[in-house]
Amino acid sequence: MHDASIFESQIILDSNVFSMTNQATPNNPSDRLAIISEQLKKGVAGPTETVRTLLSWFNSERRGYRVVTTINKALSEYDLLTEPNFESTWIDGAVTFKRRSNSSPDEVVLDPTFRLGRLDAANKEVVFVKPTDNLDRAITLMLTNDFSQLPVMTSQREVKGVVSWKTIGSKLALGKPCVQCKDFMENAQIVSDDVSLLDAVQVISNYDYVLIQRFDKTIGGVLTASDLSAQFKAMAEPFLLVGEIENGVRHLIHGKFTNKDLQAVRDENDSTRKINTPSDLTFGEYVRLLGFEENWKKLNVQIDRVEFIRKLDRVREIRNDVMHFDPEGLSSDDKRFLSEFAQFLKRLRDICR
């Protein structure tokens, strides 16, 4: 009986803990922020979360225009802000919730520059060798990690130089009696994580890499020419896909509508703008134009109008995010959707020729 009572008590205790845990971490983001706000009012230090976690509260994986607007509105509703601002720091970086003071601006004006500190490459553990390490160790690390260069450091803050295949090859080719990493290194190219991505391009073009230094003087990562290519691809691809889709829509409606038809769908808040061709329409006006059944019939295509408009409207929403040019790029789902819709329009053009 005694054991049974202990077992029953444990069940009750576990149940209470489970209930308290659920209350502490509600699913509704407004409830989460309300709890944080109340804690701060009582003098309890605000919690620290990653930007990615904050985004997950709002069912998002990236800082698109719409979700950022939603989060800022929710934070403002509960007199909260994050330090640093969740919009400008690395997505896996930590932010702390604090109460908005009377001197806090109603709207935070963000730095428009895309700085290196937001990139994944600037926030990775740095693999390095020490000056006295044997060259074999550097070669092994470079081969196993597919590196073209390797920092030579004594600590996370002390950079002595960099060894690369170029420095190794040139020293060995000249028959220099070198054994340790310090014998093969050259001066390191170090830039602050506060430097803009565009400013770093020329340095990387000249040296194939930069070491990224944080405000506390630690080396936060290495940005290489390969990383740079991947980053610009991630940034440029959504623009190219949206442009291809927009051109595809223009091709679809070209010659099918009169100037009067086009003028009729013009944004009522922009009544002075002249519309002479489909290229003068905004994406929202494309959706409005084809949303009318009588206009849709003029296309003479045997596809479902409702489904087409639904997808076209999703492109419009994604396009709004793309135009805000976030270096994190689009989510994989949005990028796949754009690619598939662009291919659909291409097939449609081929069929209707």
C-alpha positions in Angstrom: 0.0 0.0 0.0 2.8 2.3 0.9 4.5 1.8 -2.5 1.2 2.3 -4.3 0.7 5.6 -2.5 4.1 6.8 -3.6 3.4 5.7 -7.1 0.1 7.7 -7.1 1.8 10.7 -5.6 4.4 10.6 -8.3 1.7 10.5 -11.0 0.1 13.6 -9.5 3.4 15.4 -9.3 4.3 14.5 -12.9 0.9 15.7 -14.0 1.3 19.0 -12.2 4.8 19.5 -13.7 3.4 18.8 -17.2 0.6 21.3 -16.6 3.0 24.0 -15.4 5.3 23.3 -18.4 2.4 23.8 -20.8 1.4 27.0 -19.1 5.0 28.3 -19.3 5.3 27.6 -23.0 2.0 28.3 -24.6 1.6 27.7 -28.3 0.0 31.1 -29.0 2.8 33.7 -29.6 0.6 36.4 -28.0 0.4 34.3 -24.9 4.1 33.8 -24.8 4.8 37.6 -25.2 2.1 38.3 -22.5 3.9 36.1 -20.0 7.3 37.7 -20.8 5.8 41.2 -20.4 4.3 40.3 -17.0 7.7 38.8 -15.9 9.4 42.0 -16.9 6.9 44.2 -15.0 7.7 42.2 -11.9 11.4 42.9 -12.3 12.3 39.4 -13.6 15.0 39.5 -16.3 13.7 38.9 -19.8 14.4 35.5 -21.4 17.0 35.0 -24.1 16.0 33.1 -27.3 17.5 32.7 -30.7 15.9 34.6 -33.6 15.0 31.3 -35.2 13.0 30.3 -32.1 11.2 33.7 -32.1 10.3 33.1 -35.8 9.1 29.6 -35.0 6.5 31.1 -32.5 5.0 32.7 -35.6 5.2 29.6 -37.7 8.0 31.0 -39.9 11.5 30.0 -40.8 12.8 33.3 -42.2 12.4 37.0 -41.7 10.2 37.9 -44.6 8.5 41.2 -44.8 5.1 39.9 -43.6 6.3 38.0 -40.6 8.6 40.8 -39.5 5.7 43.2 -39.6 3.6 40.7 -37.6 6.3 40.2 -35.0 7.0 43.9 -34.6 3.2 44.6 -34.1 3.0 41.8 -31.5 6.1 43.1 -29.6 4.7 46.6 -29.6 1.3 45.4 -28.3 3.1 44.1 -25.2 5.6 47.0 -24.9 8.5 44.7 -25.7 11.6 44.9 -27.9 14.5 42.6 -28.5 18.2 43.4 -28.0 19.8 43.2 -30.4 17.0 43.8 -32.8 15.8 40.5 -34.2 15.7 41.9 -37.7 19.4 42.8 -37.9 21.3 39.9 -36.2 22.2 36.4 -37.2 19.2 34.1 -37.4 20.7 31.7 -34.9 22.0 34.6 -32.7 20.6 35.3 -29.3 18.2 38.1 -28.5 16.9 39.2 -25.1 13.4 40.5 -24.5 13.2 43.8 -22.7 10.5 46.3 -21.9 10.1 49.2 -24.3 11.0 52.5 -22.5 9.4 55.9 -23.1 12.4 56.9 -25.1 12.3 53.8 -27.3 11.3 54.8 -30.9 7.9 53.6 -32.0 9.5 52.2 -35.1 13.0 51.0 -35.3 14.8 52.3 -38.3 17.1 49.5 -39.4 20.5 49.8 -40.9 19.9 49.1 -44.6 23.4 47.6 -45.1 23.8 43.9 -45.3 26.6 43.2 -42.9 28.8 40.1 -42.7 27.6 39.3 -39.2 24.2 38.1 -40.5 25.8 35.4 -42.6 26.1 31.8 -41.5 29.8 31.8 -42.6 30.4 34.5 -40.0 29.0 32.4 -37.2 30.7 29.1 -37.5 33.4 27.5 -35.3 36.8 28.3 -36.9 39.1 25.4 -37.6 42.7 26.5 -37.2 46.3 25.4 -36.7 48.9 26.8 -34.3 52.2 28.3 -35.6 54.2 25.4 -34.2 52.0 22.6 -35.7 53.6 20.4 -38.3 52.6 21.1 -41.9 51.1 17.6 -42.0 48.4 18.6 -39.6 47.4 21.6 -41.8 47.3 19.5 -44.9 45.2 16.8 -43.2 42.7 19.4 -41.9 42.5 21.1 -45.3 42.0 17.8 -47.2 39.4 16.4 -44.8 37.4 19.6 -44.6 37.9 20.6 -48.3 39.5 23.9 -47.3 41.6 26.0 -49.5 43.1 28.0 -46.6 43.5 27.6 -42.9 44.0 30.3 -40.2 47.2 30.1 -38.1 46.1 31.1 -34.6 47.2 30.8 -31.0 43.7 31.5 -29.6 40.3 32.6 -30.9 41.6 36.2 -30.8 45.2 35.9 -31.8 45.7 35.4 -35.6 49.2 35.0 -36.8 48.5 34.4 -40.4 47.0 32.0 -43.0 48.3 28.9 -44.7 46.9 28.0 -48.1 47.6 25.6 -51.0 49.2 28.6 -52.7 51.6 29.4 -49.9 52.4 25.7 -49.3 53.0 25.1 -53.0 55.2 28.2 -53.5 57.4 27.4 -50.5 57.8 23.8 -51.5 58.5 24.7 -55.1 61.3 27.0 -54.0 62.8 24.2 -51.9 62.6 26.2 -48.7 63.4 24.1 -45.6 60.0 24.5 -44.0 58.4 22.1 -41.4 56.0 24.0 -39.2 52.8 26.0 -40.2 54.5 29.3 -39.3 57.0 28.7 -42.1 54.2 28.5 -44.7 51.8 31.2 -43.6 51.2 34.7 -45.1 49.5 37.7 -43.6 45.8 37.1 -42.9 43.0 39.2 -44.4 40.7 40.2 -41.5 37.5 42.3 -41.7 35.0 43.3 -39.1 31.6 41.6 -39.0 30.2 45.1 -39.3 31.6 45.4 -42.8 29.0 45.3 -45.6 28.9 42.2 -47.9 29.6 44.4 -50.9 32.7 45.9 -49.3 34.1 42.4 -48.6 33.7 41.3 -52.2 36.8 43.1 -53.4 39.0 41.6 -50.6 37.7 38.1 -51.3 38.2 38.6 -55.1 41.9 39.4 -54.4 42.6 36.8 -51.7 39.8 34.2 -52.0 38.8 34.6 -48.4 38.4 36.9 -45.4 38.5 36.1 -41.7 35.5 37.7 -40.0 36.2 39.4 -36.7 33.5 40.0 -34.1 33.2 43.1 -31.9 34.9 41.2 -29.0 37.9 40.5 -31.4 37.2 36.8 -31.7 37.2 35.3 -35.2 33.7 34.3 -35.9 34.2 32.6 -39.3 35.8 32.4 -42.7 34.0 33.7 -45.8 35.5 32.3 -49.0 34.9 32.9 -52.7 32.8 29.7 -52.7 30.6 31.0 -49.8 30.2 34.3 -51.6 29.1 32.6 -54.8 26.5 30.5 -52.9 25.3 33.6 -51.0 24.8 35.7 -54.1 23.0 32.8 -55.8 20.6 32.5 -52.8 20.0 36.3 -53.1 19.7 36.5 -56.9 17.7 33.3 -57.7 14.3 34.6 -56.2 14.7 37.8 -58.3 15.3 35.8 -61.4 12.4 33.4 -60.8 10.0 36.3 -60.1 11.2 38.1 -63.2 10.7 35.0 -65.3 7.2 34.5 -63.9 6.3 38.2 -64.5 7.5 38.0 -68.1 5.5 34.8 -68.5 2.3 36.4 -67.3 2.9 39.4 -69.6 3.4 37.0 -72.5 0.1 35.2 -71.6 -2.0 38.4 -71.6 -0.2 40.2 -74.5 -2.6 41.3 -77.2 -5.6 39.9 -75.4 -6.9 43.1 -73.8 -7.6 46.7 -74.8 -6.2 49.7 -73.1 -9.6 50.2 -71.5 -9.4 46.7 -70.0 -6.0 47.4 -68.6 -7.0 50.8 -67.2 -10.0 49.3 -65.5 -7.8 47.2 -63.1 -5.4 50.0 -62.2 -4.9 50.6 -58.5 -7.5 53.2 -57.5 -4.9 54.9 -55.2 -2.7 55.5 -58.3 -5.2 57.0 -60.7 -2.7 59.3 -62.4 -0.5 56.4 -63.7 -0.8 55.7 -67.4 -1.2 52.1 -68.5 -0.7 51.4 -72.1 0.7 47.8 -72.1 0.6 44.8 -69.8 4.1 45.7 -68.6 2.7 48.8 -67.0 0.6 46.7 -64.6 1.7 45.8 -61.1 1.6 42.2 -60.0 -1.6 42.9 -58.0 -3.2 44.3 -61.1 -2.4 41.1 -63.0 -4.2 39.2 -60.3 -7.2 41.6 -60.5 -7.3 41.5 -64.3 -7.4 37.7 -64.6 -9.7 37.4 -61.6 -12.7 38.5 -63.7 -14.2 35.6 -65.6 -14.9 37.6 -68.7 -11.3 38.6 -68.9 -10.1 35.1 -68.3 -12.1 33.8 -71.2 -10.1 36.1 -73.5 -7.0 34.0 -72.8 -8.6 31.0 -74.4 -6.6 28.5 -72.2 -8.1 25.3 -70.8 -6.8 25.6 -67.3 -8.7 26.2 -64.0 -9.0 30.0 -63.4 -9.5 29.8 -59.6 -6.4 27.6 -59.1 -4.3 29.8 -61.5 -5.3 33.0 -59.7 -4.6 31.4 -56.3 -1.1 30.5 -57.4 -0.6 33.9 -59.0 -1.6 35.6 -55.8 0.9 33.5 -53.9 3.6 34.7 -56.3 2.5 38.3 -55.6 2.9 37.7 -51.8 6.3 36.1 -52.2 7.4 38.9 -54.6 6.7 41.4 -51.9 9.2 39.5 -49.6 11.7 39.2 -52.4 11.7 42.9 -53.1 12.8 43.6 -49.5 16.0 41.7 -50.4 16.7 39.6 -47.3 20.1 37.9 -47.5 18.6 34.8 -45.9 16.7 34.3 -49.1 13.4 32.5 -49.5 12.2 29.4 -47.6 12.8 26.2 -49.5 9.0 25.8 -50.0 8.6 29.3 -51.6 11.7 28.8 -53.8 10.4 25.4 -55.0 6.9 27.0 -55.7 8.4 29.8 -57.8 10.5 27.4 -59.8 7.6 25.1 -60.4 5.3 27.9 -61.4 7.9 29.4 -63.7 8.2 26.0 -65.4 4.4 25.7 -65.6 4.2 29.1 -67.5 7.0 27.9 -69.8 5.1 24.7 -70.7 1.9 26.8 -71.2 3.7 29.0 -73.7 5.1 26.0 -75.5 1.6 24.4 -75.8 -0.1 27.6 -76.9 2.4 28.4 -79.7 
